[in-house]
Amino acid sequence: MKKVNLKINGMVCNGCENRVKKAIMNIDGVSKVNASHKKGTVTITLKKEIEEEILVKTIENLGYEIIKEA
């Protein structure tokens, strides 16, 4: 199983974590989501190949910013 790690700006509480988890879990092929507002990260475990852009757009549509690693 593949894992995708994303850095997110804007999550400030457990409610934010739950919004992100719920939205990502609705994507076909996702098996597990761990979100941490304290670390500003989301780790997504995939059952099948999913374009990272789909995951990024889903999170951005919730109003959060993905931090691109340089």
N, C-alpha and C positions, 0 to 999 in steps of 0.2 A: 504494500500500500504506500502511496506517495503522500508526503506531507508538504503543505505549503505554509510558510510563515510570512505573515504580513505585519508591518508596523502601522499602527493607526493613531491618528491625532483626533481628539475630541471625545473619547469615551471618558466619562467622569464618575460613573457609579455602576452598581450591579445591574440596574435597569438598562444601561447602555450595553453592557455585556450580553444581557438576555435578548435585546433587540437584534444585535449582530448574530448571535447564535441561531435564533429562530429564522432569520432571513437566509443565512447560509445553509441551514439544514433543509430548507425547501428546495435547494438545487439538487437535481438528480445526480447521483454519483458521490455525494458527500456522506461519509460514514460517521464522522465525529468532528466537533468544533470545541476548542478551548479558547476563551477570550479572557483577557486580563486588563481591566482599566488601569490598574496600578502600574503595570509594565508597558501598557499601550501596545499590546500584541494580540494577534489572533493566530492560532495554529489550527489548520484544517487538514483532516485526514480524508483522503479520497479513495473510493472503491474503484473508480475508473478515471481515465484521463479527462480532465476538464481544463479548458483554457483559463489561465490565471486572470485574464482580462474580465471574464464573466464574474469571478469572485470579487475583483476590485470594483467593478461597476455596481454590483449588488450592495457593497458596503458604502460606496460613495452616494448611492441613491438614498441611503438612510441619513445622509448629512455629515458623514465622517470623512476625514481626509486620509488617504493612504500616503505614507511617507516612503518615497523612493530612496533606496539605499544607493549611495554614490559609489 
